[in-house]
Amino acid sequence: MYKILVVEDDEKIVRLIKDKLERYDYTVVTVKDYSNIKSEFIEEDPHLVLLDINLPNYDGFFWCREIRSISNVPIIFISARFSDMDQVMAIENGGDDYVIKPFSFDLLLAKIKGVIRRTYGEYAENNFKDLYEVDGVYLYKTQNIVEWENKKIELSKKEFALLYILISNLNDIVSRETLLEELWDDMDFVDDNTLSVNIARLRKRLEDIGIYNAIQTKRGQGYSMVKAW
């Protein structure tokens, strides 16, 4: 069953779309906080997004770019704006299709089925997200990039692996032995100072994007990452 996220502030249209799509066995979820659509997208992890242009706070073009920065999920714009320029901007900002209000539900359903078939069908390329998120810190696992408050840095392979282990065990102590075993294949050629050096480098890199004192040393035990952002 495919999940569709509807980003639309007209409740009447939302109810119409939700009622109709659920009859065709789609799961429909809606946005609750229009100032934080990116986080709601990550939390819901939908297969497709229906996105209006005229929204509170930021317009649909902005949120399309935000979603595109972390995912290739299909996005269909639904808008009363019918100019060629609006449709061009929708495509250039990452949209897959465009439906003009008022619209025929049969047309919308056909577009949804078509884009889902192209994206998730038998011959579709897999577009699994490589994103891991903890309280607003985004880790792009295939790029070794970490993002906080729209600031991104690229880490080394070891730095990123170290951060991923620590943040995925947030508030828990990870022993030095565990970190060494996870990060280095041959322990015979790694001394204890190697881990300390990598921890120091990671702390410095996190400070570059405004995260301070998140990695704490637990003497005689290992390291712990706490929410300090």
FISEKE-701297 format. One record per residue (C-alpha): residue number from 1; residue in one letter; z, y, x. Coordinates in steps of 0.05 Angstrom, whole numbers. Example, Ala and Ser with C-alpha at 12.3 -4.5 7.8 and 13.67 -1.06 7.14 Angstrom:
% residues 2
[1 'a' [156 -90 246]]
[2 's' [143 -21 273]]
***
This chain:
% residues 229
[1 'm' [0 0 0]]
[2 'y' [-20 67 28]]
[3 'k' [27 127 30]]
[4 'i' [0 197 15]]
[5 'l' [37 261 32]]
[6 'v' [21 318 -17]]
[7 'v' [32 387 13]]
[8 'e' [24 432 -48]]
[9 'd' [72 484 -77]]
[10 'd' [43 483 -148]]
[11 'e' [89 433 -182]]
[12 'k' [40 422 -240]]
[13 'i' [-15 400 -192]]
[14 'v' [34 358 -153]]
[15 'r' [56 320 -216]]
[16 'l' [-17 310 -237]]
[17 'i' [-37 282 -169]]
[18 'k' [26 239 -163]]
[19 'd' [19 209 -233]]
[20 'k' [-55 193 -224]]
[21 'l' [-50 164 -154]]
[22 'e' [10 121 -170]]
[23 'r' [-32 87 -224]]
[24 'y' [-78 64 -168]]
[25 'd' [-19 35 -128]]
[26 'y' [-13 92 -77]]
[27 't' [56 114 -55]]
[28 'v' [61 189 -63]]
[29 'v' [112 233 -28]]
[30 't' [118 308 -29]]
[31 'v' [144 363 16]]
[32 'k' [212 392 2]]
[33 'd' [220 442 59]]
[34 'y' [158 485 69]]
[35 's' [186 515 133]]
[36 'n' [191 447 166]]
[37 'i' [129 408 144]]
[38 'k' [117 377 213]]
[39 's' [186 344 213]]
[40 'e' [176 318 141]]
[41 'f' [109 290 162]]
[42 'i' [141 253 219]]
[43 'e' [197 227 175]]
[44 'e' [150 202 120]]
[45 'd' [96 175 167]]
[46 'p' [40 176 114]]
[47 'h' [-29 145 119]]
[48 'l' [-62 208 91]]
[49 'v' [-44 281 77]]
[50 'l' [-69 324 18]]
[51 'l' [-59 395 42]]
[52 'd' [-64 462 6]]
[53 'i' [-82 525 44]]
[54 'n' [-39 577 8]]
[55 'l' [32 555 24]]
[56 'p' [99 591 34]]
[57 'n' [115 613 105]]
[58 'y' [53 587 141]]
[59 'd' [-15 569 113]]
[60 'g' [-47 500 111]]
[61 'f' [-90 515 173]]
[62 'f' [-27 524 214]]
[63 'w' [4 459 189]]
[64 'c' [-61 421 199]]
[65 'r' [-59 442 273]]
[66 'e' [14 422 278]]
[67 'i' [0 353 249]]
[68 'r' [-62 345 293]]
[69 's' [-19 358 355]]
[70 'i' [18 292 341]]
[71 's' [-27 250 298]]
[72 'n' [-99 232 278]]
[73 'v' [-78 216 206]]
[74 'p' [-132 236 156]]
[75 'i' [-123 305 124]]
[76 'i' [-159 327 61]]
[77 'f' [-153 401 42]]
[78 'i' [-145 418 -31]]
[79 's' [-153 492 -45]]
[80 'a' [-177 543 -96]]
[81 'r' [-210 580 -38]]
[82 'f' [-283 562 -42]]
[83 's' [-318 603 11]]
[84 'd' [-359 570 65]]
[85 'm' [-315 602 117]]
[86 'd' [-252 570 88]]
[87 'q' [-285 502 90]]
[88 'v' [-309 513 161]]
[89 'm' [-239 534 183]]
[90 'a' [-210 472 150]]
[91 'i' [-255 427 190]]
[92 'e' [-247 467 255]]
[93 'n' [-171 463 248]]
[94 'g' [-173 387 242]]
[95 'g' [-186 372 169]]
[96 'd' [-228 311 149]]
[97 'd' [-252 335 81]]
[98 'y' [-245 391 30]]
[99 'v' [-236 391 -46]]
[100 'i' [-242 455 -86]]
[101 'k' [-194 469 -144]]
[102 'p' [-202 457 -202]]
[103 'f' [-225 388 -182]]
[104 's' [-245 323 -216]]
[105 'f' [-193 270 -202]]
[106 'd' [-249 218 -196]]
[107 'l' [-279 260 -139]]
[108 'l' [-212 266 -105]]
[109 'l' [-199 192 -112]]
[110 'a' [-267 175 -84]]
[111 'k' [-255 220 -23]]
[112 'i' [-186 189 -12]]
[113 'k' [-214 118 -16]]
[114 'g' [-272 137 31]]
[115 'v' [-229 168 85]]
[116 'i' [-178 111 81]]
[117 'r' [-233 60 86]]
[118 'r' [-263 95 148]]
[119 't' [-195 103 181]]
[120 'y' [-159 38 164]]
[121 'g' [-215 -9 145]]
[122 'e' [-237 -71 182]]
[123 'y' [-280 -33 233]]
[124 'a' [-236 28 239]]
[125 'e' [-207 48 306]]
[126 'n' [-132 40 310]]
[127 'n' [-98 108 310]]
[128 'f' [-25 89 318]]
[129 'k' [18 149 334]]
[130 'd' [48 151 403]]
[131 'l' [103 199 382]]
[132 'y' [178 189 387]]
[133 'e' [223 244 358]]
[134 'v' [298 256 362]]
[135 'd' [326 318 327]]
[136 'g' [266 362 343]]
[137 'v' [252 336 413]]
[138 'y' [183 303 414]]
[139 'l' [163 250 465]]
[140 'y' [88 233 471]]
[141 'k' [91 163 499]]
[142 't' [19 156 522]]
[143 'q' [18 224 555]]
[144 'n' [87 229 588]]
[145 'i' [97 296 552]]
[146 'v' [162 322 522]]
[147 'e' [164 380 473]]
[148 'w' [221 424 449]]
[149 'e' [212 486 406]]
[150 'n' [136 489 419]]
[151 'k' [146 485 495]]
[152 'k' [115 425 529]]
[153 'i' [120 395 598]]
[154 'e' [87 335 629]]
[155 'l' [136 289 666]]
[156 's' [123 237 719]]
[157 'k' [119 165 696]]
[158 'k' [190 151 722]]
[159 'e' [219 215 694]]
[160 'f' [190 201 625]]
[161 'a' [213 129 626]]
[162 'l' [283 152 645]]
[163 'l' [284 204 590]]
[164 'y' [259 154 538]]
[165 'i' [314 104 555]]
[166 'l' [369 157 553]]
[167 'i' [346 193 489]]
[168 's' [335 128 452]]
[169 'n' [408 111 467]]
[170 'l' [433 181 448]]
[171 'n' [508 189 458]]
[172 'd' [514 119 489]]
[173 'i' [528 106 562]]
[174 'v' [471 71 598]]
[175 's' [493 37 662]]
[176 'r' [461 53 729]]
[177 'e' [444 -21 736]]
[178 't' [406 -20 670]]
[179 'l' [367 42 688]]
[180 'l' [349 14 757]]
[181 'e' [326 -52 728]]
[182 'e' [284 -18 674]]
[183 'l' [251 32 721]]
[184 'w' [239 -7 785]]
[185 'd' [208 -76 789]]
[186 'd' [234 -93 858]]
[187 'm' [307 -75 865]]
[188 'd' [308 -94 939]]
[189 'f' [270 -32 958]]
[190 'v' [310 18 915]]
[191 'd' [376 48 938]]
[192 'd' [428 78 893]]
[193 'n' [409 149 912]]
[194 't' [339 140 883]]
[195 'l' [366 141 812]]
[196 's' [409 203 826]]
[197 'v' [348 240 853]]
[198 'n' [307 222 791]]
[199 'i' [363 243 745]]
[200 'a' [368 311 781]]
[201 'r' [293 321 774]]
[202 'l' [294 304 701]]
[203 'r' [351 352 687]]
[204 'k' [312 408 721]]
[205 'r' [248 392 682]]
[206 'l' [287 393 616]]
[207 'e' [316 461 635]]
[208 'd' [244 487 640]]
[209 'i' [237 478 564]]
[210 'g' [307 503 548]]
[211 'i' [348 439 545]]
[212 'y' [411 445 587]]
[213 'n' [468 397 601]]
[214 'a' [439 342 558]]
[215 'i' [445 287 611]]
[216 'q' [517 274 630]]
[217 't' [543 233 689]]
[218 'k' [595 182 671]]
[219 'r' [630 166 736]]
[220 'g' [632 93 753]]
[221 'q' [592 76 691]]
[222 'g' [523 109 688]]
[223 'y' [492 165 647]]
[224 's' [494 189 575]]
[225 'm' [448 236 538]]
[226 'v' [480 280 485]]
[227 'k' [450 329 436]]
[228 'a' [455 395 474]]
[229 'w' [396 429 441]]
***
